[in-house]
């Protein structure tokens, strides 16, 4: 069995924060279409990456990214409760979560 560690950077954590569907996490995630829109805007605006959004509030997200209020609202709620998301990730790692990717077993180690 091939086991590889996955190292998450701030950009991957930000993407997971905005898009993950976790039972313990009450906030609604972005849809695939909404996330693809955000990725295009990040590139278009010359931002450093998804992690650059983590310090923004709803108004800043709306104005800087020029996105609609509902998408900005969903992102802002996720940012405000990021501690819950990081706690969930930590619990998953602590429970030895194994992910199957490309027919290899990968353990999640942040």
N, CA, C and O of each residue as an XYZ file, in Angstrom:
440
protein
N       0.847     -1.170      0.000
C       0.000      0.000      0.000
C       0.900      1.243      0.000
O       1.843      1.338      0.786
N       0.593      2.195     -0.895
C       1.358      3.426     -1.032
C       0.678      4.525     -0.221
O      -0.467      4.878     -0.501
N       1.365      5.066      0.775
C       0.811      6.129      1.612
C       1.662      7.371      1.439
O       2.885      7.336      1.575
N       0.989      8.466      1.139
C       1.665      9.734      0.895
C       1.024     10.809      1.762
O      -0.191     10.809      1.954
N       1.822     11.712      2.277
C       1.284     12.819      3.075
C       0.878     13.962      2.160
O       1.587     14.300      1.212
N      -0.260     14.544      2.455
C      -0.702     15.727      1.729
C      -0.403     16.930      2.601
O      -0.832     16.991      3.753
N       0.329     17.884      2.055
C       0.603     19.118      2.789
C      -0.270     20.215      2.209
O      -0.212     20.513      1.016
N      -1.070     20.804      3.063
C      -1.978     21.855      2.626
C      -1.330     23.214      2.826
O      -0.751     23.490      3.877
N      -1.434     24.066      1.801
C      -0.971     25.444      1.950
C      -2.193     26.332      2.182
O      -3.323     25.844      2.161
N      -1.982     27.601      2.399
C      -3.107     28.502      2.701
C      -4.106     28.587      1.558
O      -5.306     28.715      1.796
N      -3.625     28.517      0.312
C      -4.548     28.571     -0.822
C      -5.461     27.353     -0.851
O      -6.660     27.484     -1.100
N      -4.908     26.168     -0.599
C      -5.752     24.969     -0.616
C      -6.709     24.959      0.572
O      -7.842     24.496      0.442
N      -6.278     25.456      1.713
C      -7.169     25.555      2.876
C      -8.299     26.536      2.583
O      -9.453     26.275      2.926
N      -7.971     27.672      1.945
C      -9.004     28.655      1.596
C     -10.021     28.056      0.634
O     -11.224     28.247      0.811
N      -9.554     27.335     -0.380
C     -10.457     26.712     -1.342
C     -11.365     25.696     -0.642
O     -12.569     25.652     -0.898
N     -10.791     24.896      0.227
C     -11.587     23.919      0.962
C     -12.583     24.614      1.893
O     -13.724     24.168      2.022
N     -12.166     25.684      2.532
C     -13.056     26.441      3.418
C     -14.291     26.913      2.662
O     -15.412     26.766      3.149
N     -14.092     27.477      1.480
C     -15.204     28.032      0.713
C     -16.072     26.964      0.044
O     -17.250     27.211     -0.215
N     -15.513     25.780     -0.240
C     -16.225     24.796     -1.066
C     -16.612     23.499     -0.370
O     -17.454     22.763     -0.886
N     -16.034     23.199      0.770
C     -16.265     21.899      1.411
C     -17.679     21.770      1.950
O     -18.253     22.720      2.483
N     -18.222     20.574      1.798
C     -19.520     20.224      2.392
C     -19.231     19.282      3.552
O     -18.969     18.095      3.354
N     -19.282     19.822      4.759
C     -19.026     19.029      5.952
C     -20.252     19.088      6.853
O     -20.822     20.155      7.083
N     -20.638     17.944      7.349
C     -21.834     17.853      8.189
C     -21.722     18.742      9.432
O     -22.705     19.354      9.848
N     -20.538     18.811     10.018
C     -20.342     19.598     11.236
C     -20.285     21.103     10.961
O     -20.258     21.908     11.892
N     -20.266     21.474      9.694
C     -20.101     22.873      9.314
C     -21.411     23.384      8.741
O     -21.837     22.933      7.678
N     -22.057     24.317      9.425
C     -23.406     24.754      9.068
C     -23.453     25.702      7.874
O     -24.477     25.772      7.193
N     -22.392     26.418      7.608
C     -22.410     27.411      6.536
C     -22.482     26.750      5.161
O     -21.840     25.727      4.924
N     -23.262     27.336      4.262
C     -23.439     26.810      2.910
C     -22.175     27.064      2.083
O     -21.665     28.185      2.062
N     -21.665     26.027      1.400
C     -20.465     26.219      0.581
C     -20.789     26.885     -0.753
O     -21.947     26.966     -1.163
N     -19.747     27.354     -1.412
C     -19.909     27.854     -2.768
C     -20.161     26.675     -3.694
O     -19.647     25.580     -3.468
N     -20.947     26.896     -4.730
C     -21.147     25.869     -5.754
C     -19.892     25.809     -6.630
O     -19.036     26.692     -6.566
N     -19.796     24.770     -7.439
C     -18.661     24.663     -8.367
C     -18.593     25.865     -9.291
O     -17.512     26.396     -9.546
N     -19.740     26.296     -9.793
C     -19.784     27.445    -10.701
C     -19.324     28.722     -9.997
O     -18.584     29.524    -10.567
N     -19.771     28.900     -8.757
C     -19.363     30.093     -8.005
C     -17.854     30.083     -7.754
O     -17.196     31.116     -7.876
N     -17.307     28.916     -7.403
C     -15.870     28.844     -7.145
C     -15.077     29.103     -8.422
O     -14.065     29.803     -8.380
N     -15.507     28.561     -9.543
C     -14.807     28.811    -10.806
C     -14.822     30.297    -11.139
O     -13.831     30.827    -11.641
N     -15.932     30.974    -10.866
C     -16.022     32.416    -11.054
C     -15.000     33.133    -10.172
O     -14.290     34.022    -10.641
N     -14.923     32.749     -8.898
C     -13.977     33.367     -7.967
C     -12.541     33.147     -8.442
O     -11.730     34.072     -8.397
N     -12.220     31.946     -8.893
C     -10.865     31.667     -9.396
C     -10.518     32.560    -10.582
O      -9.413     33.097    -10.657
N     -11.461     32.716    -11.506
C     -11.208     33.584    -12.676
C     -10.986     35.031    -12.228
O     -10.105     35.716    -12.749
N     -11.777     35.489    -11.271
C     -11.646     36.868    -10.788
C     -10.306     37.061    -10.085
O      -9.657     38.090    -10.268
N      -9.887     36.089     -9.287
C      -8.592     36.180     -8.601
C      -7.475     36.383     -9.624
O      -6.608     37.239     -9.442
N      -7.498     35.600    -10.690
C      -6.478     35.731    -11.749
C      -6.592     37.070    -12.463
O      -5.589     37.747    -12.688
N      -7.819     37.451    -12.819
C      -8.061     38.702    -13.542
C      -7.609     39.916    -12.740
O      -7.032     40.853    -13.292
N      -7.878     39.896    -11.428
C      -7.533     41.025    -10.565
C      -6.073     41.015    -10.121
O      -5.601     41.972     -9.507
N      -5.355     39.927    -10.434
C      -3.941     39.842    -10.054
C      -3.715     39.612     -8.569
O      -2.673     39.980     -8.028
N      -4.707     38.995     -7.903
C      -4.533     38.684     -6.486
C      -3.576     37.507     -6.346
O      -3.396     36.736     -7.289
N      -2.969     37.368     -5.189
C      -1.962     36.324     -4.980
C      -2.533     34.919     -4.992
O      -1.819     33.973     -5.324
N      -3.787     34.758     -4.643
C      -4.425     33.447     -4.606
C      -5.600     33.463     -3.668
O      -5.910     34.495     -3.072
N      -6.269     32.314     -3.526
C      -7.444     32.252     -2.643
C      -7.167     32.680     -1.209
O      -8.054     33.225     -0.551
N      -5.969     32.449     -0.716
C      -5.643     32.844      0.658
C      -5.749     34.353      0.856
O      -5.982     34.819      1.972
N      -5.580     35.110     -0.212
C      -5.673     36.573     -0.093
C      -7.086     37.036      0.248
O      -7.286     38.186      0.640
N      -8.061     36.149      0.101
C      -9.450     36.498      0.408
C      -9.782     36.331      1.886
O     -10.787     36.864      2.357
N      -8.960     35.607      2.612
C      -9.270     35.255      4.000
C      -9.309     36.435      4.961
O      -9.879     36.329      6.047
N      -8.716     37.546      4.580
C      -8.724     38.715      5.464
C      -9.808     39.720      5.094
O      -9.894     40.789      5.699
N     -10.637     39.387      4.105
C     -11.657     40.322      3.630
C     -12.998     40.095      4.325
O     -13.347     38.975      4.697
N     -13.743     41.201      4.489
C     -15.117     41.098      4.978
C     -16.062     41.103      3.771
O     -15.610     41.189      2.629
N     -17.355     41.011      4.020
C     -18.323     40.916      2.924
C     -18.253     42.107      1.978
O     -18.273     41.931      0.759
N     -18.173     43.298      2.518
C     -18.124     44.501      1.683
C     -16.883     44.505      0.808
O     -16.956     44.823     -0.379
N     -15.738     44.151      1.394
C     -14.496     44.097      0.610
C     -14.580     43.039     -0.493
O     -14.127     43.270     -1.614
N     -15.156     41.886     -0.175
C     -15.307     40.842     -1.193
C     -16.173     41.345     -2.351
O     -15.838     41.135     -3.516
N     -17.287     42.011     -2.026
C     -18.177     42.538     -3.065
C     -17.472     43.583     -3.925
O     -17.563     43.554     -5.153
N     -16.772     44.502     -3.274
C     -16.167     45.617     -4.001
C     -14.901     45.219     -4.750
O     -14.736     45.584     -5.914
N     -14.015     44.486     -4.112
C     -12.742     44.130     -4.742
C     -12.941     43.083     -5.834
O     -12.365     43.191     -6.917
N     -13.759     42.070     -5.545
C     -13.976     41.007     -6.522
C     -15.099     41.337     -7.503
O     -15.242     40.686     -8.538
N     -15.888     42.348     -7.168
C     -17.039     42.741     -7.980
C     -17.978     41.553     -8.179
O     -18.358     41.217     -9.301
N     -18.344     40.923     -7.052
C     -19.257     39.777     -7.075
C     -20.576     40.168     -6.430
O     -20.676     41.191     -5.752
N     -21.584     39.337     -6.652
C     -22.893     39.674     -6.087
C     -22.908     39.463     -4.572
O     -22.056     38.783     -4.000
N     -23.895     40.066     -3.966
C     -24.007     40.095     -2.503
C     -24.128     38.695     -1.893
O     -23.553     38.433     -0.836
N     -24.870     37.792     -2.549
C     -25.086     36.464     -1.989
C     -23.799     35.642     -1.944
O     -23.525     34.972     -0.948
N     -23.016     35.689     -3.008
C     -21.740     34.959     -3.016
C     -20.817     35.545     -1.951
O     -20.184     34.803     -1.199
N     -20.740     36.869     -1.886
C     -19.902     37.522     -0.877
C     -20.370     37.168      0.538
O     -19.553     36.972      1.438
N     -21.681     37.088      0.724
C     -22.249     36.718      2.027
C     -21.798     35.314      2.421
O     -21.334     35.102      3.541
N     -21.934     34.353      1.503
C     -21.540     32.976      1.809
C     -20.052     32.895      2.141
O     -19.662     32.191      3.072
N     -19.235     33.602      1.396
C     -17.792     33.583      1.653
C     -17.466     34.221      2.996
O     -16.649     33.696      3.753
N     -18.098     35.348      3.294
C     -17.837     36.052      4.551
C     -18.245     35.215      5.758
O     -17.544     35.205      6.769
N     -19.384     34.504      5.662
C     -19.810     33.639      6.773
C     -18.790     32.521      6.997
O     -18.501     32.157      8.137
N     -18.258     31.989      5.923
C     -17.247     30.939      6.055
C     -15.972     31.494      6.690
O     -15.374     30.850      7.553
N     -15.566     32.665      6.271
C     -14.350     33.278      6.831
C     -14.536     33.532      8.325
O     -13.636     33.268      9.122
N     -15.702     34.044      8.697
C     -15.971     34.359     10.107
C     -15.936     33.129     11.009
O     -15.645     33.238     12.200
N     -16.228     31.971     10.447
C     -16.249     30.748     11.243
C     -15.129     29.787     10.830
O     -15.265     28.569     10.943
N     -14.041     30.349     10.359
C     -12.910     29.541      9.909
C     -12.376     28.650     11.031
O     -11.873     27.559     10.761
N     -12.475     29.093     12.275
C     -11.992     28.273     13.392
C     -12.727     26.935     13.458
O     -12.129     25.923     13.821
N     -14.008     26.917     13.113
C     -14.768     25.659     13.090
C     -14.196     24.742     12.011
O     -13.981     23.553     12.247
N     -13.956     25.296     10.843
C     -13.425     24.508      9.738
C     -12.057     23.924     10.080
O     -11.798     22.747      9.826
N     -11.184     24.746     10.656
C      -9.846     24.255     11.018
C      -9.933     23.184     12.096
O      -9.136     22.246     12.105
N     -10.887     23.316     12.997
C     -11.094     22.304     14.017
C     -11.547     20.984     13.388
O     -11.084     19.915     13.785
N     -12.448     21.058     12.410
C     -12.909     19.863     11.709
C     -11.742     19.194     10.989
O     -11.583     17.975     11.060
N     -10.930     19.984     10.300
C      -9.755     19.420      9.618
C      -8.825     18.734     10.616
O      -8.318     17.643     10.357
N      -8.610     19.378     11.745
C      -7.741     18.807     12.771
C      -8.314     17.484     13.297
O      -7.572     16.523     13.505
N      -9.634     17.438     13.511
C     -10.267     16.195     13.973
C     -10.149     15.090     12.941
O      -9.911     13.934     13.293
N     -10.315     15.435     11.662
C     -10.174     14.435     10.607
C      -8.764     13.865     10.591
O      -8.570     12.654     10.479
N      -7.785     14.752     10.706
C      -6.397     14.298     10.734
C      -6.146     13.432     11.964
O      -5.485     12.397     11.881
N      -6.677     13.866     13.102
C      -6.491     13.119     14.343
C      -7.100     11.727     14.292
O      -6.627     10.808     14.961
N      -8.156     11.578     13.490
C      -8.794     10.279     13.328
C      -8.169      9.457     12.210
O      -8.663      8.380     11.874
N      -7.071      9.970     11.628
C      -6.346      9.228     10.605
C      -7.121      9.069      9.314
O      -7.085      8.001      8.702
N      -7.826     10.115      8.884
C      -8.596     10.063      7.652
C      -7.709      9.633      6.494
O      -6.617     10.166      6.298
N      -8.188      8.674      5.743
C      -7.478      8.207      4.558
C      -8.311      8.582      3.334
O      -9.515      8.326      3.300
N      -7.690      9.176      2.351
C      -8.374      9.562      1.126
C      -7.883      8.694     -0.019
O      -6.703      8.348     -0.076
N      -8.778      8.342     -0.928
C      -8.406      7.585     -2.106
C      -8.329      8.552     -3.273
O      -9.316      9.203     -3.612
N      -7.160      8.646     -3.886
C      -6.967      9.569     -4.990
C      -6.058      8.917     -6.009
O      -4.976      8.439     -5.668
N      -6.493      8.895     -7.259
C      -5.702      8.300     -8.336
C      -5.273      6.880     -8.004
O      -4.145      6.477     -8.287
N      -6.192      6.122     -7.397
C      -5.939      4.726     -7.059
C      -4.794      4.544     -6.058
O      -4.244      3.450     -5.937
N      -4.442      5.595     -5.354
C      -3.446      5.513     -4.287
C      -4.145      5.883     -2.991
O      -5.041      6.727     -3.004
N      -3.773      5.293     -1.898
C      -4.324      5.696     -0.602
C      -3.445      6.790     -0.061
O      -2.225      6.650      0.026
N      -4.078      7.874      0.300
C      -3.348      9.056      0.775
C      -3.867      9.421      2.141
O      -5.081      9.501      2.330
N      -2.990      9.645      3.103
C      -3.448     10.074      4.416
C      -3.379     11.582      4.489
O      -2.431     12.191      3.991
N      -4.382     12.189      5.108
C      -4.457     13.643      5.232
C      -3.656     14.067      6.444
O      -4.053     13.809      7.580
N      -2.542     14.709      6.210
C      -1.705     15.229      7.287
C      -1.415     16.686      6.995
O      -0.618     17.000      6.112
N      -2.054     17.572      7.729
C      -1.925     19.015      7.483
C      -0.644     19.545      8.070
O      -0.362     20.738      7.962
